[in-house]
């Protein structure tokens, strides 16, 4: 049959009045009960069976079946879960499989709001399903219950469907009033019609007596229907608030609020339900834009604050009140639906297009437009914050949960938030689009793929926060920020207690605490002895200090990374005392030469020396860990006033993935030095293991150093090519590179992303003083968290007594097979070498407890 051909509905007179149902039609029946829907769906089903049509009943709801099994009717059961994307894709795949000219009956659309807690997503489902049915020249009947949905949700369905028919009935009459009949018209088509099921008659209502009965029934329906135009989401929360205000027990409602708004992580749900009061849930709802989940990052931040509130109210007094907003996860899907590229979303879930469609999908996210309603909500948010800087942070549903941190995988975007409203709104919308597009980054996709999450719904919610900080001239920043860990397996001094926890503390915005920054080091603070340092003297402390800090330049309207000298003139004396330290050795040398100069560097020494703050940070981390029954990773800021007062702000909290050794490990017997590629002590991080290596990838430090700066990125690309070609090969690969891997600065090492090294069993960073390369573990950085979660072994080959043996001559006779991976890299063979050692007996052994690692030829 051809598109728009006439088909029989089973009610001949109705076909005559509506000029038939046509191929491609979606027919929505708004009814008071499913009994009324069956008056029309029954004849349609019987007619389709008689005509030998491919007839499918899509069964997903909890209501009684609309039809029992019978010959000629195919019943397909689809699980209706809270996962909108999964359900929608399941339906899409059924439609795709059944192909053209299929006939469908669906369970009641109103049931979808039960699973998704919102009319909005019911409308989104119809908007993406109806056009696909239309493209395949199908016919589909959908029931919808009157009075249960907002005008906006009904409008979405009405605008998308081809026929929208209102059914009203009493004990004597059944009336049908067409609201929409697409691409057909007659003089009587849109009049109310009277249907007599037993006689099969269907005629326009022309006499006044019946018209009076119809409008009497219509008035009765209008008075009983919900006319407040609210989404079912809002009605539920309003009802709960009213019950709570009147002293009615809302325990059951609180559980539902947690499940539909806070998290899907079962362990997180237990803690939230134990710590949250009804008022807490309702306050979160009052700060939401849209519906759905607030996401993992927002959820973790709120839970951490409640744990401290409930267990350490004395510390809570020092907390900076938060005034965050949350953009619900449903807004992400709605953005895709309303910008008409849901089809790409569906295709991108397929394994063969999972990576290949990412760039196109990301670009569509960046180009998308927000609805007028959404823009109005964003303007209200901006009016609330005035012109204080804000940050738009990713808060996806899967993020920051137990087992899946997604550390650094998604973007967070600072908004200086200066200028007129149009400028600020455009900036905020661009920030949201940037975070949305980051869901399609190679690192994020690879992370989800490696953890078996590629088929899971990953909706991006957003956490929008006022940037905690103070103004210093044209600059804005917190006094200090950082990340805190309740447990630290990395002991930068032997005497430190890992159970006490640690901080990576920086001046300015906390991005410097989680990224590997050129020549810059955060202050590592062990909370059992905060002032402890590995520096032997002031000069070494200065050398391994924070060289650059990040702040917001208000006059230029952007985030900047600056040297200390840029901000120092604007820093009050009290702040300098807290954050800066004198290099007395260098100052003495200048004095000896007749010059008096202040040489200062960032050390956060004044903060570290404040015992009360350090004790509180230790207690905060310990208290949260106790509730989680698991180590935690937090982000925080600290701001000070001139009189010594301070406030702490917890910005984020998530379970901390740590290396946990499974048991005793026996290193091999004594190995002759002539067989050892490298042997190190106290320089590795990772689980005990013994692995037979298949391949060693080595980047020559000197030759890499001598490359042009811009060409160094080709080495990163080559490593990425090797990594991706070896995916799922089962081969064990060792990567050896100069300086830091994963840095953004080629002068410090090889600037790969983690997605380009994710297939390696182990990574060695090699020191080379001639070229200026120095490894850095960067414990607590996003890069380090990736290593932990992926189980990749890390080792640093230093030029000190930690390295017992390092002998690359052991590989001199091995063939470099680089060109076998890609001939375009042939010119790089003196810089990057790939050694196939699968038949040479190379072993890599690491003893985590004894802190010894060795790679040798067996």
Secondary structure by P-SEA (a helix, b strand, c coil): cccccccccccaaaaaaaccccccbbbbbbccccccccccaaaaaaaaaaaccbbbbbccccccccccccccbbbbbbbbcccaaaaaaaaaaaaaaaccccccccccccccccccccaaaaaaaaaacaaaaaaabbbbbbbbbcccccaaaaaaaaacccbbbbbbbcccbbbbbbcccccccccccccbbbbbcccccccccccaaaaaaaaaaaaaaaaacccccccaaaaaaaaaaaaaaacccaaaaaaaaaaacccccaaaaaaaaacccaaaaaaaaaaccccccccaaaaaaaaaaaaaaaccaaaaaaccccbbbbbcaaaaaaaaaaaccaaaaaaaacccccccaaaaaaaaaaaccccaaaaaaaaaaaaaacccbbbbbbbccccccccccccccbbbbbbcccccaaaaaaaaaaaaaaaaaccccaaaaaaaaaaccccccbbbbbbbbcccccccccbbbccbbbbbbccccccccccccccccccccccccccccccccccccccccccccccccccccaaaaaaacccbbbbbbccccbbbbbccccccccccaaaaaaccccaaaaaaaaaaacbbbbbbbbcccccccaaaaaaaaaaaaaaaaaaacbbbbbcbbbbbcccccbbbbbccccbbbbbbbcccccccccccccccccccccccccccbbbbbcbbbbbbaaaaaaccccaaaaaaaaaaaaaaaaccccbbbbbbbccccccccccccccccccccccccbbbbbbbcccbbbbbcccccaaaaaaaaabbbbbbbccccccccccccccccccccccccccccccccccbbbbcccccbbbbbbbccccbbbbbcc
